[in-house]
Amino acid sequence: MFIQPWDASLDDAEWQAWIAEGHDFGQLAVNGPPGQPPAVVPTHFIVDGSDLLIHLARPNPVWKVLENDPNVAFTVVGDYAFVPGTWRTAPGISPTDGVPTSYYAAVQFNCRAHIIDDLHAKADLLTQQLAHFQPDGDHADVAPGQPPYGRMLSGIRGLRLEVVEVRAKFKYDDHKSVEHRTAIADRLTIRGQGLDVPTAAQQRRRTGRIGTWKP
């Protein structure tokens, strides 16, 4: 992932807070066999300390690859929007001469994958995931040999992704003036399509923190 200096996360706390706000769905990228493309698996995840936890179905073809090469990437993308060129022209320039762009936030975790096959460890993993995704506790206990989940544990494998590097990007025109970015955030809010509103919120948050980026 290419990151311009003005698009970089200001600190670890920024991307950690963004993930914690509910960005808990991403894509696991696993190296493919020689001559084959990488395998990419969309899935929910949770953060456990400095690691990520996921589980996948046992028939998933990524397992054979992971057993030979545990080096993976996990990427989370959100708060994205297309910004038309007509919104980005400087004063006195024809709107049709503007250059469009995409705004987005992205966090890429480079990880070493550890496969979890022990039934009790898998039950603990699922219990942690349920605590995150169903915090009201409106679910049965997950325990080997106990319904309804016990008989299903053999059909999945867990993954603990040991994070070795994090690359975070918040691409919201931070190298442009406060006035320019504020005007675009207002336009996004008015347009209100897709993720326009949360994208505008990210742009305003960054504008409030750093003003205009300077080298």
WODAJO-V297873 format. One record per run of one state. SS is the DSSP state (hx for helix, st for strand, lp for the rest). FROM is the first residue (numbers start at 0). LEN is the number of residues. If there is no record, write none. Layout:
SS;FROM;LEN  SS;FROM;LEN
This chain:
lp;0;4  hx;4;3  st;7;1  lp;8;3  hx;11;9  lp;20;4  st;24;6  lp;30;8  st;38;6  lp;44;1  st;45;3  lp;48;2  st;50;7  lp;57;4  hx;61;7  lp;68;2  st;70;13  lp;83;1  hx;84;3  lp;87;7  hx;94;3  lp;97;3  st;100;16  lp;116;2  hx;118;15  lp;133;16  hx;149;6  st;155;16  lp;171;6  hx;177;14  lp;191;4  hx;195;15  lp;210;5
